[in-house]
Amino acid sequence: MRILGISGSLRDASYNTKLLRVAGRLLPDDVEFVVWDGLKAVPPYDEDDDRDPAPEGAQRFRDAIAGADAILFATPEYNSSVPGQLKNAIDWASRPLATNVLRNKPVAVIGASAGMFGAVWAQADLRKVLAATGARVIEGEVAVGHAHTRFDEEGNLTDDNLVQQIDEVVHTLVAETQPVAVAA
Amino acid sequence: MSTIQQTTQAVPTGTWSADPVHSEVAFSVEYMAGTFRGTFEKFDVQLADGVLSGTADVTSISVKDENLEAHLLSPDFFDAERHPELSFRSTTISRDRDKVTIAGEVTIKGHTETAEIRGTISDPITDPWNNERFGLKLETTLDRTKFGLNWNNPLPSGEQALANDVTLIAELQLVKAA
């Protein structure tokens, strides 16, 4: 099983990218976890550019999603919502809607912010956007507020309760990714 | 007259199947300022030994926009990948002249709920190809949120755009097995 980690933050020392690495260490050994590093290279969505082949940065994003069994997003919050570049990338991934690479893909959302609320509104908006693409959005939220105080020098979360919450989300995501019996 | 007698007289005896060309399974739901409608193009309905049962292929849902169809098939709505069929099975059928009332269970997205279906029934006729057929027009209203179809979007007024109550409509011509 391969899980793709996508951070909504572009900066090198991103708390959300650190959060993904914490999550990756909690996954079972047989799960391959890859943190995607191509978000900055996704061009602005323009339907005129949405041809075959798609622009390289957008195609790499689509390929990365298509090659993963599930996706874990970690998002900061800009102006009470999803960072524009992350939303833009999802807009690329979501086209064409009826056959897009996010369809039925199990996805989970966690988030960190320097403020006290831990990007809860961005997380809610991101879940809504992902559901609209047809992704299988799992329940569960981890809100890491005051993120600048939450990590030690090695990038570990210092709050065991938050680690436990992330552990629950990633294991729910793994469980959701297992083949399931089709029922009526 | 007892309930059992009503049941045995309510619908024709024998085995009958819906003629797919002259039957329709549809839904309607209030959306924004009007009524939104769609159909399930593939379905199978049978009446056998006084029990009406049917399935509809969720992936055959048909509305006027392919992107909307894609959304309806997604986990936000029917989750067709994991729940490709919806189904119904009657528990009792009663009739008063041409009015019919059917109690039964509807299963959608893995959730089963009881439903009361009302409608009309016609007596069997013989068609030009010497088949016996009769008509059923049925309707029931279900709360979609009881089946895990919870999507909504608020209007600028704050009200939700999509109603929870959805009307399922089946207009069936049932043909007797040879």
Interface residues (C-beta under 8 A of the other chain):
Chain A: L97 A98 T99 R103 N104 A131 A132 T133 G134 A135 R136 V137 V180 V182 A183 A184
Chain B: T55 E66 N67 E69 A70 H71 L73 S74 P75 D76 D79 E81 R82 H83 P84 E85 L86 S87 T107 G110 W151
